[in-house]
Amino acid sequence: MPCHNQQLNNVNSGQEHPMKQVRFASSSSSSNSSSSSVPAVLSNSEPSDASIQPVSQDNLGPQLKLLPLNDQIRELQTIIRDKTTSRGDFVFCADRLIRLVVEEGLNQLPYSECTVTTPTGYKYEGVKFERGNCGVSIMRSGEAMEQGLRDCCRSIRIGKILIQSDEETQKAKVYYAKFPPDVYRRKVLLMYPILSTGNTVIEAVRVLIEHGVQPRHIILLSLFSTPHGAKSIIQEFPDITILTTEVHPVAPTHFGQRYFGTD
């Protein structure tokens, strides 16, 4: 990590690091060059780099938004995926990445222009959030993102959904749901850090729709997604917005257990 007291071996190497600007899902028209922009995660149980395909804008569409990639985000992703990372470092880096996703998620919410007066009497033209936003976390891993949202919006209302797989049918089943009474009038920041199959999120969105929330008013905040998970959600709800840091065939599905110390 940049703040660790470690020796930098490449300070005097004279080599410049290439700019890494990926995100908003690269176009499939340049498959040869874009394939190198997808980070490879290699282990004995994971696919090799030959099987990793770049994300296509044509396949996933503009509803999928990715944070602009930089070295800070890449390092946080790497530490979270590393099996040797201590739980303390894992939680610290996860919280940092969550905060970045939440901040970008807030940028998707509507603002209105306003004028304020500074202490020197100067009129400043600025913006402010429009009222009517709330958060909803999908328990349990989604609760890891609640504090990051509260750090940015101290008084925001947060609802919860508990969804688990039915032991007999293996289908997602809702066991608990509690939202603000007027959730149907709000923009919803739906929090779930790992999108693997997308089934849990699809079921959560259905519950929100049953409570009157329109899919176009739902912004899904996640840290990692698989192409299959993102595509399944978008196909089911074309008006939803998905915000994540990475779309990769291998999702760190250990996130919840590692974050809460139940692994």
Secondary structure per residue as TSV (DSSP state, phi and psi in degrees):
chain	resnum	aa	ss	phi	psi
A	1	M	-	360.0	149.5
A	2	P	T	-59.9	-28.9
A	3	C	T	-90.2	-0.9
A	4	H	S	-72.8	148.1
A	5	N	-	-86.6	79.1
A	6	Q	-	-126.0	155.6
A	7	Q	-	-77.0	136.1
A	8	L	-	-95.8	115.1
A	9	N	T	-83.3	-18.5
A	10	N	T	-110.6	20.4
A	11	V	T	-64.1	-41.9
A	12	N	T	-103.9	20.3
A	13	S	S	-74.7	-19.2
A	14	G	-	77.7	3.5
A	15	Q	-	-97.2	135.5
A	16	E	-	-92.8	142.2
A	17	H	-	-81.6	133.0
A	18	P	-	-67.6	149.6
A	19	M	-	-68.5	133.6
A	20	K	-	-111.3	97.0
A	21	Q	-	-121.9	94.6
A	22	V	-	-116.1	170.0
A	23	R	-	133.1	139.1
A	24	F	S	95.7	33.6
A	25	A	-	55.7	114.3
A	26	S	-	-70.1	154.0
A	27	S	-	-75.3	147.8
A	28	S	G	-76.7	-5.9
A	29	S	G	-71.0	-15.6
A	30	S	G	-123.7	57.0
A	31	S	H	-63.0	-33.8
A	32	N	H	-66.8	-40.6
A	33	S	H	-85.3	-31.0
A	34	S	H	-80.1	-18.4
A	35	S	G	-63.1	-25.4
A	36	S	G	-77.5	-11.1
A	37	S	G	-85.3	-8.5
A	38	V	S	-92.9	120.1
A	39	P	-	-63.4	138.1
A	40	A	-	-94.8	135.8
A	41	V	-	-118.6	114.7
A	42	L	-	-117.3	134.5
A	43	S	-	-158.7	179.2
A	44	N	T	-65.9	-27.3
A	45	S	T	-102.1	4.6
A	46	E	S	-116.2	158.1
A	47	P	-	-66.4	151.4
A	48	S	-	-77.2	170.3
A	49	D	G	-65.4	-19.8
A	50	A	G	-68.9	-25.1
A	51	S	G	-95.8	-3.5
A	52	I	-	-86.0	126.1
A	53	Q	-	-111.1	145.3
A	54	P	-	-68.8	154.4
A	55	V	-	-73.7	136.0
A	56	S	-	-107.0	128.3
A	57	Q	H	-61.1	-35.1
A	58	D	H	-64.9	-34.3
A	59	N	H	-80.9	-36.2
A	60	L	H	-105.3	-23.8
A	61	G	-	80.2	175.2
A	62	P	T	-72.6	-10.2
A	63	Q	T	-67.0	-23.1
A	64	L	E	-89.3	119.9
A	65	K	E	-121.1	131.4
A	66	L	E	-114.8	143.2
A	67	L	-	-61.7	141.4
A	68	P	-	-56.1	127.6
A	69	L	-	-76.5	134.0
A	70	N	-	-144.5	175.1
A	71	D	H	-65.2	-32.0
A	72	Q	H	-62.6	-48.0
A	73	I	H	-66.0	-40.9
A	74	R	H	-60.5	-39.7
A	75	E	H	-68.3	-40.8
A	76	L	H	-61.8	-42.6
A	77	Q	H	-61.1	-41.2
A	78	T	H	-65.5	-45.1
A	79	I	H	-64.1	-40.6
A	80	I	H	-65.2	-35.7
A	81	R	H	-79.7	-22.7
A	82	D	-	-69.7	122.5
A	83	K	T	-69.9	-16.1
A	84	T	T	-89.4	-3.2
A	85	T	-	-67.1	133.6
A	86	S	-	-68.8	159.1
A	87	R	H	-65.1	-36.0
A	88	G	H	-60.7	-46.2
A	89	D	H	-67.5	-35.6
A	90	F	H	-61.0	-50.8
A	91	V	H	-63.8	-41.5
A	92	F	H	-60.5	-47.6
A	93	C	H	-71.9	-36.0
A	94	A	H	-62.8	-42.6
A	95	D	H	-63.2	-37.4
A	96	R	H	-65.1	-44.4
A	97	L	H	-67.4	-39.0
A	98	I	H	-59.1	-44.4
A	99	R	H	-61.2	-40.2
A	100	L	H	-63.8	-40.7
A	101	V	H	-68.1	-42.1
A	102	V	H	-62.3	-44.4
A	103	E	H	-59.5	-42.6
A	104	E	H	-70.2	-34.0
A	105	G	H	-61.7	-38.2
A	106	L	H	-64.2	-29.2
A	107	N	T	-66.7	-17.8
A	108	Q	T	-85.3	-8.4
A	109	L	S	-86.7	154.4
A	110	P	-	-72.3	140.4
A	111	Y	E	-114.8	161.1
A	112	S	E	-129.1	149.3
A	113	E	E	-75.9	148.0
A	114	C	E	-149.7	163.6
A	115	T	E	-123.1	129.0
A	116	V	E	-122.7	160.6
A	117	T	E	-107.0	126.0
A	118	T	-	-79.1	166.4
A	119	P	T	-58.0	-21.9
A	120	T	T	-91.6	5.8
A	121	G	S	87.2	5.3
A	122	Y	-	-80.6	138.4
A	123	K	E	-86.7	121.9
A	124	Y	E	-113.5	127.3
A	125	E	E	-88.3	114.5
A	126	G	E	-134.0	-160.0
A	127	V	E	-136.3	162.3
A	128	K	E	-147.8	154.8
A	129	F	E	-61.4	141.5
A	130	E	-	-78.3	144.4
A	131	R	S	-71.1	157.8
A	132	G	-	106.2	39.5
A	133	N	E	-118.2	153.3
A	134	C	E	-153.3	164.4
A	135	G	E	-111.1	151.4
A	136	V	E	-137.7	122.0
A	137	S	E	-103.9	138.7
A	138	I	E	-90.5	111.9
A	139	M	E	-68.5	145.8
A	140	R	T	-99.1	-30.5
A	141	S	G	-63.6	-28.9
A	142	G	G	-63.5	-23.9
A	143	E	G	-66.1	-21.0
A	144	A	G	-63.6	-20.7
A	145	M	G	-95.4	-6.7
A	146	E	H	-63.9	-44.3
A	147	Q	H	-64.8	-36.6
A	148	G	H	-61.2	-37.4
A	149	L	H	-71.3	-40.9
A	150	R	H	-66.5	-32.8
A	151	D	H	-63.4	-27.4
A	152	C	H	-94.8	-31.3
A	153	C	-	-133.6	93.5
A	154	R	T	-62.1	-35.0
A	155	S	T	-104.3	13.3
A	156	I	-	-69.3	141.8
A	157	R	E	-81.1	140.1
A	158	I	E	-129.9	124.1
A	159	G	E	-98.8	175.3
A	160	K	E	-140.2	147.5
A	161	I	E	-132.7	132.6
A	162	L	E	-111.6	117.9
A	163	I	E	-128.0	129.7
A	164	Q	E	-136.0	161.2
A	165	S	E	-78.4	132.7
A	166	D	-	-66.5	133.3
A	167	E	T	-64.3	-30.5
A	168	E	T	-87.6	-47.9
A	169	T	T	-95.2	-15.1
A	170	Q	-	63.2	15.2
A	171	K	-	-92.8	152.4
A	172	A	E	-64.8	133.2
A	173	K	E	-132.5	133.9
A	174	V	E	-84.3	124.2
A	175	Y	E	-106.4	-21.8
A	176	Y	E	-159.8	139.2
A	177	A	E	-152.8	126.8
A	178	K	E	-142.2	123.4
A	179	F	-	-128.4	164.5
A	180	P	-	-57.2	143.6
A	181	P	T	-55.3	-32.9
A	182	D	T	-103.4	34.2
A	183	V	G	-59.2	-28.7
A	184	Y	G	-65.2	-16.7
A	185	R	G	-101.4	3.4
A	186	R	S	-109.1	158.1
A	187	K	E	-83.3	133.9
A	188	V	E	-111.9	125.4
A	189	L	E	-95.7	100.8
A	190	L	E	-87.0	124.2
A	191	M	E	-111.7	122.0
A	192	Y	-	-157.2	112.1
A	193	P	S	-69.7	-31.8
A	194	I	E	-124.0	119.5
A	195	L	E	-101.9	108.2
A	196	S	S	-101.7	-74.9
A	197	T	S	-91.2	-25.3
A	198	G	S	89.2	-6.8
A	199	N	H	-64.0	-41.1
A	200	T	H	-64.2	-44.2
A	201	V	H	-66.0	-40.6
A	202	I	H	-58.4	-43.5
A	203	E	H	-66.9	-38.0
A	204	A	H	-65.0	-41.2
A	205	V	H	-64.8	-38.1
A	206	R	H	-60.6	-40.0
A	207	V	H	-64.5	-42.2
A	208	L	H	-62.9	-40.2
A	209	I	H	-63.5	-39.5
A	210	E	H	-61.2	-25.9
A	211	H	T	-93.0	11.2
A	212	G	T	95.0	3.6
A	213	V	-	-80.7	133.1
A	214	Q	-	-83.8	137.2
A	215	P	G	-54.3	-32.9
A	216	R	G	-69.7	-11.6
A	217	H	G	-98.8	9.2
A	218	I	E	-107.8	127.0
A	219	I	E	-116.7	114.0
A	220	L	E	-86.8	120.4
A	221	L	E	-101.6	122.8
A	222	S	-	-141.5	164.1
A	223	L	S	-95.8	-43.7
A	224	F	E	-135.6	145.6
A	225	S	E	-142.6	148.3
A	226	T	-	-90.6	155.8
A	227	P	H	-57.6	-39.2
A	228	H	H	-64.2	-43.6
A	229	G	H	-62.9	-47.2
A	230	A	H	-64.6	-42.6
A	231	K	H	-65.7	-39.6
A	232	S	H	-61.5	-42.6
A	233	I	H	-67.3	-44.3
A	234	I	H	-67.4	-37.6
A	235	Q	H	-64.6	-36.4
A	236	E	H	-76.3	-37.8
A	237	F	-	-133.8	86.1
A	238	P	T	-63.2	-18.2
A	239	D	T	-94.1	-4.4
A	240	I	-	-76.5	153.6
A	241	T	E	-109.7	131.5
A	242	I	E	-114.1	126.8
A	243	L	E	-119.7	124.1
A	244	T	E	-148.0	173.1
A	245	T	S	-98.3	-20.1
A	246	E	E	-160.1	138.2
A	247	V	E	-114.7	115.9
A	248	H	-	-146.5	143.0
A	249	P	S	-59.3	-24.8
A	250	V	S	-110.6	110.7
A	251	A	-	-95.6	142.6
A	252	P	-	-76.1	79.1
A	253	T	T	-70.5	-6.3
A	254	H	T	-81.3	1.9
A	255	F	H	-55.1	-52.5
A	256	G	H	-61.5	-46.0
A	257	Q	H	-63.6	-40.8
A	258	R	H	-70.9	-40.9
A	259	Y	H	-64.3	-43.2
A	260	F	H	-93.3	2.0
A	261	G	T	73.3	30.0
A	262	T	-	-108.1	12.1
A	263	D	-	-81.0	360.0
